[in-house]
Amino acid sequence: MKNKESNLVYSTEGGRVKSTIIADALVTDGIIRIRRETKGRKGKGVTTLSGFALSEADLKLLAKQLKQKCSTGGTVKDRIIEIQGDHRELLQVELEKRGHSVKLAGG
């Protein structure tokens, strides 16, 4: 018995499924934004860096190098590098040395 209201679609080209998530994530304006955040972290501050047009592997490698430069911990979440503590000025200088266009965002 066939269901005439079925939305099942078969296509060799992907049908309605969009596979542009990775392409959309890499679209940036070329400016790295550095901000300090405490919201949702029980008052502990972290420095976040966003706007990189790098692959996931390159982003993790850069995060590792920046954490070593700041002598602190951190992580990469949703293509945003989080560095523990307030290291905005140090990170700005380091990224400008590496040829990135950097902007301090927020307060």
N, C-alpha and C positions, 0 to 999 in steps of 0.2 A: 504494500500500500504506500503510495507516494503522497507526500505532503506538499500541496501546491503553494503554501505560504512559506516554504523553506527559503532562507536567504543564503544557502550554501552556493558558493561560486567556485568554479575550477578554472584556472587559467595558468598557462605556463609563464606569463609575465607578471605574476603576483596578484592579479585581481585588485581588490580594494585594499589590500594590505600595503601600507606605505613603509618603505625602508629608508627613509630620509632622516632618521633620528641622528645618525652619526654626522651626516653632512650639515644638518642644522646646528649641531653642537660646535662645529668648527668655524662657523661664521661669526667673526668678531669685527670690531672697528679698528683693531690694531693697537688699542691702548690697554695696558695692564692697570687695573684698578686695585689699589691697596687700601684696606679699611680695617679699623679695629672694632671688634664686636664683643659684647658681653651678654647679649640677650640669650636666654636659655642655657646658660653655662654657670649658673649659681654665682655670678659676679666675677668669675674668672675671665680674663681677657684673652682673646686670640686675634691674631692678624690674619686677615683673609686676602688672598690674591686671586683675581678672576680676570678673564678675557684672553686667555692663552689659546692660540691656534696651533696646538701641538697634539701629537698622538698621545694616547693614554700612557704608553711606555715612556715617552719623552717627558711627559708631565710628572710622572712618578720619579724619574731620575732627577729632574730639576728640583722637585720638592725635597728629595734627599739631600741634594747639594745645599739648598737654602737652609734646611734644618741644621746641617753641619756648620754652616757659616754663622748661624745664630746661637749655636750650642744649646739647642732645645729640641723638643719633640714636635710632632705635628702629623698631619694626614692629608690625603686627597679625597674629597667627597664631592660627587657631582661636578667634576671638572673644576673645582675650587680648591686651591691649596690653603690649608689652615696651619698656621705656625703658632705654637703656644707663646703667649706673652705679647708685649707691645714692641715690635721691631720694625716699625714702618720706615724710619729714616735709613736704617741699615739695609733693608730690603730694596728700598728705592735706589740707593747708590749701587748696590750689587746688580740689580736688573738693568740699570742704565749702562753699566760697564759691559753687560752682555748684549747691548744693542736694542733693548726693548724700550718702547715709549711708555712712560709710567706716569700715573696720576694718583695723587692721594685723594681718596674719596671719603665722604662722611666727616665727622667732627673730630 
